[in-house]
Amino acid sequence: MSIEETLEWDGELTVTRFDRETGAWFVIRLDSTVLGPAAGGTRAAQYPTLDAALADAGKLAGAMTLKMAVSNLPMGGGKSVIALPAPRKDIDPKSWTRILEIHAENLNKLNGSYWTGPDVNTNSADMDVLNDTTRFVFGRSIERGGAGSSALTTAIGVFEAIKASAHHRGLGTLDGLTVLVQGLGAVGGSVAALAADAGARLLVADTDRERLGHARALGHTVIEPDDVLTTRCDVFAPCAMGGVITANVASNLDCAVVAGAANNVLADEYAGEILNKRGILYAPDFVANAGGAIHLVGREVLGWSESTVHERAVGIGESLGRVFAISDAESSTPEAAAKKLAAGRAQQVSSASVGA
């Protein structure tokens, strides 16, 4: 896909910037501000081309729009992507500080139409640095007045999504089921722990030896990353990067439920249809992983207490129940049903604004 094709996008705004000193590209895409200022995390990663970074930012921003709408949060969808010249771990501290300073400048130029928070390869400490020069930041450390990491709240929501999906699929509780968790980071590791506590048998995969060593010590079965998509399980929980389920993968996946924390799990529009035809229940990622948005927006924008945030994250299971009910009634995919819910809320807000 060329840059021209990537820029043919239905979102509201695309901002790009290049820094010659560090070799980093900055991409910010605002998908929608219908429900409020756009919001979405800052992802720092290597990309093969600029158009790949643009495409990823656009897909992620669109997912944020849906996530905010389905979660009934007063924000729109956006995303930041920092395309790095080397792996994050190999970027020297001086260059990383400069990258964050430039990112903060970009946020200030958007003047509140977009707010950001942590994502892949960024954390609360990075948000603290951004906050030194911009106020349009979520997820600062607790010491700096922020809500801290949203990882546990995200994991709680994903766990509730897994439970709701297993129940709807007729599998009953998680006790005795085989759950395969791909990615044992801050979110995936907590999802695995919650599922294990519920009695599930855990299969886990990751590229980090330390995480795998910890998983083995807990009694989980470690599988090779290359075997993830061909290993039989009851529930597949993708908690790493997105785009793992292509149409081909969907045609061969050996599980009953897909519910995880990764964004944009489905690599193409046909994958969801294939899963649906095969009787594999897919929990739309922008519903299942909304706990992070609930945590950050709830605590830092709406002033919710920790208990309220927890209740809303647990409520993701009920939200999925509504999605599945629409899907069943209309013989549509769960993703189409969830998008219908999101569109309905946007329409309500638009109609209310016109009426006012």
Helices and strands as residue ranges (DSSP letters): H 3-7, E 13-19, E 24-32, E 38-39, E 42-45, H 50-70, E 76-83, G 88-90, H 93-110, E 114-115, H 124-131, G 142-144, H 151-168, E 178-182, H 186-197, E 201-205, H 209-217, E 221-222, G 225-230, E 235-238, H 247-252, E 257-258, H 269-277, E 281-282, H 285-288, H 291-300, H 306-314, H 316-330, H 334-355
